[in-house]
Amino acid sequence: MDNSETPTILGNFPVGCRLLVRSKKDWRFAVVCRKSDEFISIAVASPRGGTYRLKRPADLEIFFDGQIPYLLAKEPDVWRENFSRYDVRW
Protein backbone atom coordinates (compact mmCIF):
# COMPACT_ATOMS: atom_id res chain seq x y z
CA MET A 1 0.00 0.00 0.00
CA ASP A 2 1.25 3.45 -0.86
CA ASN A 3 1.84 5.76 2.10
CA SER A 4 -0.30 8.49 0.51
CA GLU A 5 -3.36 6.20 0.55
CA THR A 6 -5.60 6.12 3.60
CA PRO A 7 -6.25 2.63 4.97
CA THR A 8 -9.60 1.10 4.25
CA ILE A 9 -11.67 0.36 7.33
CA LEU A 10 -14.62 -1.98 7.77
CA GLY A 11 -16.96 0.90 8.57
CA ASN A 12 -16.53 2.26 5.03
CA PHE A 13 -17.89 -0.93 3.44
CA PRO A 14 -21.59 -0.79 2.45
CA VAL A 15 -24.17 -3.34 3.58
CA GLY A 16 -23.98 -6.27 1.17
CA CYS A 17 -20.25 -5.97 0.54
CA ARG A 18 -18.44 -9.32 0.48
CA LEU A 19 -15.11 -10.15 2.07
CA LEU A 20 -13.15 -13.09 3.47
CA VAL A 21 -12.80 -13.92 7.16
CA ARG A 22 -10.83 -16.60 8.99
CA SER A 23 -12.77 -19.07 11.13
CA LYS A 24 -11.10 -21.46 13.58
CA LYS A 25 -10.33 -23.94 10.78
CA ASP A 26 -10.38 -22.15 7.44
CA TRP A 27 -11.17 -19.03 5.43
CA ARG A 28 -14.82 -18.35 4.55
CA PHE A 29 -17.05 -15.99 2.57
CA ALA A 30 -18.72 -13.23 4.56
CA VAL A 31 -20.98 -10.27 3.90
CA VAL A 32 -21.57 -7.02 5.79
CA CYS A 33 -25.15 -7.33 7.04
CA ARG A 34 -25.65 -4.55 9.62
CA LYS A 35 -23.89 -1.29 10.40
CA SER A 36 -23.80 1.06 13.36
CA ASP A 37 -21.39 3.84 14.26
CA GLU A 38 -19.30 1.58 16.51
CA PHE A 39 -19.80 -1.98 15.24
CA ILE A 40 -20.33 -3.87 12.00
CA SER A 41 -22.15 -7.22 11.86
CA ILE A 42 -20.80 -9.74 9.37
CA ALA A 43 -22.72 -12.84 8.24
CA VAL A 44 -20.32 -15.72 7.60
CA ALA A 45 -21.26 -18.65 5.35
CA SER A 46 -20.80 -22.14 6.75
CA PRO A 47 -19.90 -25.07 4.43
CA ARG A 48 -22.96 -26.99 5.71
CA GLY A 49 -25.29 -24.29 4.40
CA GLY A 50 -25.91 -22.20 7.50
CA THR A 51 -24.66 -18.78 8.46
CA TYR A 52 -23.50 -17.16 11.66
CA ARG A 53 -22.80 -13.57 12.61
CA LEU A 54 -19.71 -11.84 13.90
CA LYS A 55 -19.54 -8.36 15.40
CA ARG A 56 -16.40 -6.37 14.65
CA PRO A 57 -15.36 -2.76 15.39
CA ALA A 58 -16.15 -0.29 12.61
CA ASP A 59 -12.57 1.03 12.65
CA LEU A 60 -11.03 -2.39 11.91
CA GLU A 61 -8.55 -2.18 9.04
CA ILE A 62 -9.29 -4.19 5.87
CA PHE A 63 -6.50 -5.73 3.79
CA PHE A 64 -6.58 -6.66 0.12
CA ASP A 65 -5.18 -9.52 -1.95
CA GLY A 66 -5.47 -7.92 -5.36
CA GLN A 67 -9.09 -6.75 -5.30
CA ILE A 68 -10.30 -9.27 -2.71
CA PRO A 69 -10.89 -7.74 0.74
CA TYR A 70 -10.18 -9.77 3.88
CA LEU A 71 -9.86 -9.36 7.63
CA LEU A 72 -6.40 -9.99 8.98
CA ALA A 73 -6.18 -13.21 11.01
CA LYS A 74 -3.85 -14.39 13.77
CA GLU A 75 -3.06 -17.55 11.82
CA PRO A 76 -0.22 -17.20 9.32
CA ASP A 77 -1.82 -19.27 6.53
CA VAL A 78 -2.76 -17.85 3.14
CA TRP A 79 -6.48 -17.81 2.32
CA ARG A 80 -5.93 -19.38 -1.11
CA GLU A 81 -4.38 -22.48 0.49
CA ASN A 82 -6.94 -22.97 3.27
CA PHE A 83 -10.26 -21.84 1.78
CA SER A 84 -13.42 -23.67 2.90
CA ARG A 85 -14.89 -26.16 0.42
CA TYR A 86 -18.55 -25.30 -0.01
CA ASP A 87 -19.65 -27.70 -2.75
CA VAL A 88 -17.28 -30.36 -4.00
CA ARG A 89 -19.35 -30.96 -7.16
CA TRP A 90 -18.02 -27.76 -8.71
C-alpha positions as semicolon CSV with decimal commas, in nm:
position;residue;x (nm);y (nm);z (nm)
1;M;0,000;0,000;0,000
2;D;0,125;0,345;-0,086
3;N;0,184;0,576;0,210
4;S;-0,030;0,849;0,051
5;E;-0,336;0,620;0,055
6;T;-0,560;0,612;0,360
7;P;-0,625;0,263;0,497
8;T;-0,960;0,110;0,425
9;I;-1,167;0,036;0,733
10;L;-1,462;-0,198;0,777
11;G;-1,696;0,090;0,857
12;N;-1,653;0,226;0,503
13;F;-1,789;-0,093;0,344
14;P;-2,159;-0,079;0,245
15;V;-2,417;-0,334;0,358
16;G;-2,398;-0,627;0,117
17;C;-2,025;-0,597;0,054
18;R;-1,844;-0,932;0,048
19;L;-1,511;-1,015;0,207
20;L;-1,315;-1,309;0,347
21;V;-1,280;-1,392;0,716
22;R;-1,083;-1,660;0,899
23;S;-1,277;-1,907;1,113
24;K;-1,110;-2,146;1,358
25;K;-1,033;-2,394;1,078
26;D;-1,038;-2,215;0,744
27;W;-1,117;-1,903;0,543
28;R;-1,482;-1,835;0,455
29;F;-1,705;-1,599;0,257
30;A;-1,872;-1,323;0,456
31;V;-2,098;-1,027;0,390
32;V;-2,157;-0,702;0,579
33;C;-2,515;-0,733;0,704
34;R;-2,565;-0,455;0,962
35;K;-2,389;-0,129;1,040
36;S;-2,380;0,106;1,336
37;D;-2,139;0,384;1,426
38;E;-1,930;0,158;1,651
39;F;-1,980;-0,198;1,524
40;I;-2,033;-0,387;1,200
41;S;-2,215;-0,722;1,186
42;I;-2,080;-0,974;0,937
43;A;-2,272;-1,284;0,824
44;V;-2,032;-1,572;0,760
45;A;-2,126;-1,865;0,535
46;S;-2,080;-2,214;0,675
47;P;-1,990;-2,507;0,443
48;R;-2,296;-2,699;0,571
49;G;-2,529;-2,429;0,440
50;G;-2,591;-2,220;0,750
51;T;-2,466;-1,878;0,846
52;Y;-2,350;-1,716;1,166
53;R;-2,280;-1,357;1,261
54;L;-1,971;-1,184;1,390
55;K;-1,954;-0,836;1,540
56;R;-1,640;-0,637;1,465
57;P;-1,536;-0,276;1,539
58;A;-1,615;-0,029;1,261
59;D;-1,257;0,103;1,265
60;L;-1,103;-0,239;1,191
61;E;-0,855;-0,218;0,904
62;I;-0,929;-0,419;0,587
63;F;-0,650;-0,573;0,379
64;F;-0,658;-0,666;0,012
65;D;-0,518;-0,952;-0,195
66;G;-0,547;-0,792;-0,536
67;Q;-0,909;-0,675;-0,530
68;I;-1,030;-0,927;-0,271
69;P;-1,089;-0,774;0,074
70;Y;-1,018;-0,977;0,388
71;L;-0,986;-0,936;0,763
72;L;-0,640;-0,999;0,898
73;A;-0,618;-1,321;1,101
74;K;-0,385;-1,439;1,377
75;E;-0,306;-1,755;1,182
76;P;-0,022;-1,720;0,932
77;D;-0,182;-1,927;0,653
78;V;-0,276;-1,785;0,314
79;W;-0,648;-1,781;0,232
80;R;-0,593;-1,938;-0,111
81;E;-0,438;-2,248;0,049
82;N;-0,694;-2,297;0,327
83;F;-1,026;-2,184;0,178
84;S;-1,342;-2,367;0,290
85;R;-1,489;-2,616;0,042
86;Y;-1,855;-2,530;-0,001
87;D;-1,965;-2,770;-0,275
88;V;-1,728;-3,036;-0,400
89;R;-1,935;-3,096;-0,716
90;W;-1,802;-2,776;-0,871
